[in-house]
Amino acid sequence: MTQGAIWPEGYGRRILDQVDSTLDEAARIAPALTGPEWIMAHRQLAGRARRGRGWVDPVGNLSATLVLFPKEPLTVASLRSFVAALALLDTCVAVSGRSDGFALKWPNDVLLNGGKLAGILLESSGQGARLGHLSIGIGVNLLTTPEAVEPGGLCPVSLFSETGAQIDPETFLDYLAAAYARREATFISQGFEPIRTAWLASAARIGEVITARTGTTQTQGRFETVDSAGNLVLQCAQGRVAIPAAEVFF
Ligand SMILES: O=C(O)CCCC[C@@H]1SC[C@@H]2NC(=O)N[C@@H]21
């Protein structure tokens, strides 16, 4: 760690001992909030991951949710999953003091030495394009590597196991909140393009053949890019395919 983190102005901070899920807590308190709020819990009893899976987060790992009230429609606001992934990457580099080994996996996992270090889950309220709140749920294996491995998925790793860096969740959150606020300011002032460019610079397996699975459909192709809408773009036998949502397998 090279320098301390200053909590960003305008963002609230709540630290809970225990909760069902910080995403559930976010949904409960959002109607009473007047601005962005970070919620962190030392223990989640019912943490969840993408595609209906559970998220196991032993004490010492980070479980946090950022609640935002974006003005944009959901399709644009959701691009903040890339903003959050970049902020996570910035934070991991800052607290571990090393930049090698980290990579971003579409849509928004952070990898370290080829294993899964962190995941992001977006949830929102509102009707149609009108967004109420947007929750960005973030789980990072700081200390402990959970045993659960998704079928065909990457092995989980922890920051401690891979780098020896020991950082408590509250301190990590301070760095993450500062990093997020910096990336959010870029997103607000310049749009998605600089975020997309920065994300691609750290993308895992770009140019390689990967598989995207959506329900029963499976698409294999060369990972060409992420487009301006955040879609995964694969060059397949049948041509260029833009995929809005899927689980990616290497
Ligand atoms: O990799 C994934 O599928 C996303 C995992 C997201 C886990 C975090 S932990 C904090 C927040 N609360 C939850 O219940 N889930 C997210």
The ligand as an SDF file (V2000), in Angstrom:
LIG
                    3D

 16 17  0  0  0  0  0  0  0  0999 V2000
  -19.5650  -13.2410   -9.1270 O   0  0  0  0  0  0  0  0  0  0  0  0
  -20.7780  -13.0460   -9.0030 C   0  0  0  0  0  0  0  0  0  0  0  0
  -21.6100  -13.7960   -9.5120 O   0  0  0  0  0  0  0  0  0  0  0  0
  -21.2450  -11.8350   -8.2170 C   0  0  0  0  0  0  0  0  0  0  0  0
  -20.9830  -11.9720   -6.7480 C   0  0  0  0  0  0  0  0  0  0  0  0
  -21.4390  -10.7680   -5.9520 C   0  0  0  0  0  0  0  0  0  0  0  0
  -21.2940  -10.9590   -4.4710 C   0  0  0  0  0  0  0  0  0  0  0  0
  -21.5710   -9.7020   -3.7100 C   0  0  0  0  0  0  0  0  0  0  0  0
  -21.1150   -9.7810   -2.0130 S   0  0  0  0  0  0  0  0  0  0  0  0
  -21.9110   -8.2560   -1.7250 C   0  0  0  0  0  0  0  0  0  0  0  0
  -23.2070   -8.2810   -2.5030 C   0  0  0  0  0  0  0  0  0  0  0  0
  -24.2410   -8.9330   -1.7230 N   0  0  0  0  0  0  0  0  0  0  0  0
  -24.6020  -10.0880   -2.2600 C   0  0  0  0  0  0  0  0  0  0  0  0
  -25.4730  -10.8490   -1.7880 O   0  0  0  0  0  0  0  0  0  0  0  0
  -23.9330  -10.3230   -3.3890 N   0  0  0  0  0  0  0  0  0  0  0  0
  -23.0190   -9.2430   -3.6990 C   0  0  0  0  0  0  0  0  0  0  0  0
  1  2  2  0
  2  3  1  0
  2  4  1  0
  4  5  1  0
  5  6  1  0
  6  7  1  0
  7  8  1  0
  8  9  1  0
  8 16  1  0
  9 10  1  0
 10 11  1  0
 11 12  1  0
 11 16  1  0
 12 13  1  0
 13 14  2  0
 13 15  1  0
 15 16  1  0
M  END
$$$$
